[in-house]
Amino acid sequence: MSELTNKINETMNFIRTKTSVKPTIGIILGTGLGKLAKEIKNQVVIEYENIPHFPVSTVESHHGKLIFGTLGDKKIVAMQGRFHKYEGYSLQQVTFPVRVMKFLGVKSLLISCAAGGLNPMFRKGDVEMIVDHINLLGDNPLIGANEDSLGPRFPDMSEPYSKKLQSLAEQVAMDLKLPLQKGVHTSVSGPNLETRAEYRFLRMIGADSVGMSTIPENIVAVHMGMEVLAFAIITDECFPDALKPVSLKEVIDIADKAEPKLTAIMTEVVKRMK
């Protein structure tokens, strides 16, 4: 048994002393999006700091709780707060909770994040459904010896985000009369925001939004055979010729204002998933 599978088993053994819930849906709640947790019923909450081998979030607005419960009639597990490469964690550590989710029984992973808008049609407060991505982190969570029991050495990425779940999300947004953008997301390491030249480059290579997370979790989920649906809240407009300084407070404020839209979409998507 590898070191990774040993760690997963140790984490699983601890979690099973707290709850016997077997979730089929996992949710990762990003910057300013933790309020979806209030919609979860019959909660069992475990602090990250108490879970063996879990990193601890060091970012403002990331609460650091693993929440088990029900959303609609579905058993779910939600990460209220996530981890990032810029905090000093390896991508293997960043994605470790996704590995654990799979062993808990999760088949579908819903991811949310905050992002800068590169597409000139995007505006602050928009919700973007991520349909594809470009990994510019300079790293990959699958680097190193492959654990064949977890997934293939060379996982196919022709459909990193489930087209079936995208169709469902589009129908939900239409029914709720909520606008939903679609786009290609790119992840960079951060923690600084990008320069004008970098924003111009990212747009030229086909990116509609940019952030510092989401892609590693997606790669590991796909590696383990999960279907993935991901959203970004556009918190700032990254247009090189009209660029303005932005602060973390502004990012969180915009995310908080847009959060009810994404909460409504994600909640209804979960309820309709089969």
Backbone hydrogen bonds, N-H to C=O, Kabsch-Sander energy under -0.5 kcal/mol:
donor,donor_aa,acceptor,acceptor_aa,energy
6,N,2,S,-2.1
7,K,3,E,-2.2
8,I,4,L,-2.5
9,N,5,T,-2.4
10,E,6,N,-2.2
11,T,7,K,-2.6
12,M,8,I,-2.9
13,N,9,N,-2.6
14,F,10,E,-1.7
15,I,11,T,-2.6
16,R,12,M,-2.6
17,T,14,F,-1.6
18,K,15,I,-1.9
19,T,15,I,-2.0
24,T,75,K,-2.0
25,I,75,K,-1.4
26,G,108,S,-2.8
27,I,77,V,-2.2
28,I,110,L,-2.7
29,L,27,I,-0.6
29,L,79,M,-2.7
30,G,28,I,-0.6
33,L,30,G,-2.5
36,L,33,L,-1.2
37,A,34,G,-1.7
38,K,35,K,-1.8
39,E,36,L,-1.9
40,I,37,A,-1.3
41,K,70,T,-3.0
44,V,68,F,-2.2
46,I,66,L,-2.6
48,Y,64,G,-2.2
50,N,47,E,-1.7
51,I,48,Y,-1.9
54,F,51,I,-1.8
62,H,59,V,-2.0
63,H,61,S,-0.7
64,G,80,Q,-2.5
65,K,80,Q,-1.4
66,L,46,I,-3.1
67,I,65,K,-0.6
67,I,78,A,-3.0
68,F,44,V,-2.8
68,F,66,L,-0.5
69,G,76,I,-1.9
70,T,41,K,-2.2
71,L,74,K,-2.3
74,K,71,L,-1.9
76,I,69,G,-2.7
76,I,74,K,-0.5
77,V,25,I,-1.9
78,A,67,I,-2.9
79,M,27,I,-3.1
80,Q,65,K,-3.2
80,Q,78,A,-0.7
81,G,29,L,-1.3
81,G,79,M,-1.3
87,E,84,H,-1.0
88,G,85,K,-2.0
89,Y,84,H,-1.0
94,V,90,S,-2.5
95,T,91,L,-1.8
96,F,93,Q,-0.8
98,V,95,T,-0.9
99,R,95,T,-1.5
100,V,96,F,-2.1
101,M,97,P,-2.4
102,K,98,V,-1.9
103,F,99,R,-1.6
104,L,100,V,-1.7
105,G,101,M,-0.9
105,G,102,K,-0.9
106,V,101,M,-2.3
107,K,24,T,-2.8
108,S,24,T,-1.7
109,L,227,E,-2.9
110,L,26,G,-3.1
111,I,229,L,-2.6
112,S,28,I,-1.7
113,C,231,F,-1.1
115,A,233,I,-2.5
116,G,210,V,-3.0
117,G,236,D,-3.3
118,L,116,G,-0.5
118,L,208,D,-2.8
119,N,208,D,-1.8
122,F,119,N,-2.5
125,G,234,I,-3.8
126,D,123,R,-2.2
128,E,126,D,-0.5
128,E,232,A,-3.3
129,M,181,Q,-3.3
130,I,128,E,-0.6
130,I,230,A,-2.4
131,V,129,M,-0.5
131,V,183,G,-2.6
132,D,183,G,-0.8
134,I,185,H,-2.2
136,L,134,I,-0.8
136,L,187,S,-1.7
143,I,140,N,-1.6
148,D,146,N,-1.0
150,L,147,E,-2.3
151,G,147,E,-1.4
162,S,228,V,-2.4
166,Q,162,S,-2.0
167,S,163,K,-2.3
168,L,164,K,-1.8
169,A,165,L,-2.6
170,E,166,Q,-2.5
171,Q,167,S,-2.0
172,V,168,L,-2.5
173,A,169,A,-2.7
174,M,170,E,-2.1
175,D,171,Q,-2.6
176,L,172,V,-2.4
177,K,174,M,-0.9
178,L,173,A,-2.8
181,Q,127,V,-2.8
183,G,129,M,-2.0
185,H,132,D,-2.5
186,T,209,S,-1.8
187,S,134,I,-1.4
188,V,211,G,-2.6
199,Y,195,T,-2.5
200,R,196,R,-2.4
201,F,197,A,-2.2
202,L,198,E,-2.8
203,R,199,Y,-2.1
204,M,200,R,-2.0
205,I,201,F,-1.7
206,G,203,R,-1.3
207,A,202,L,-2.3
208,D,184,V,-3.2
209,S,184,V,-1.5
210,V,116,G,-2.0
211,G,186,T,-2.4
215,I,213,S,-2.1
218,N,214,T,-2.3
219,I,215,I,-2.6
220,V,216,P,-2.1
221,A,217,E,-2.3
222,V,218,N,-2.8
223,H,219,I,-2.4
224,M,220,V,-1.5
225,G,222,V,-1.6
226,M,221,A,-2.7
227,E,107,K,-2.1
229,L,109,L,-2.3
230,A,130,I,-0.5
231,F,111,I,-2.5
232,A,128,E,-2.7
233,I,113,C,-2.7
234,I,126,D,-2.7
234,I,232,A,-0.6
235,T,115,A,-2.6
235,T,233,I,-0.8
236,D,115,A,-0.8
238,C,117,G,-2.9
238,C,236,D,-0.6
239,F,237,E,-0.9
242,A,239,F,-2.2
243,L,240,P,-0.8
251,V,247,S,-2.0
252,I,248,L,-2.7
253,D,249,K,-2.5
254,I,250,E,-2.4
255,A,251,V,-2.3
256,D,252,I,-2.7
257,K,253,D,-2.0
258,A,254,I,-2.1
259,E,255,A,-1.5
261,K,258,A,-1.2
262,L,258,A,-1.4
263,T,259,E,-2.9
264,A,260,P,-2.1
265,I,261,K,-2.1
266,M,262,L,-3.0
267,T,263,T,-2.6
268,E,264,A,-1.9
269,V,265,I,-2.5
270,V,266,M,-2.5
271,K,267,T,-2.0
272,R,268,E,-1.8
273,M,269,V,-1.2
273,M,270,V,-0.6
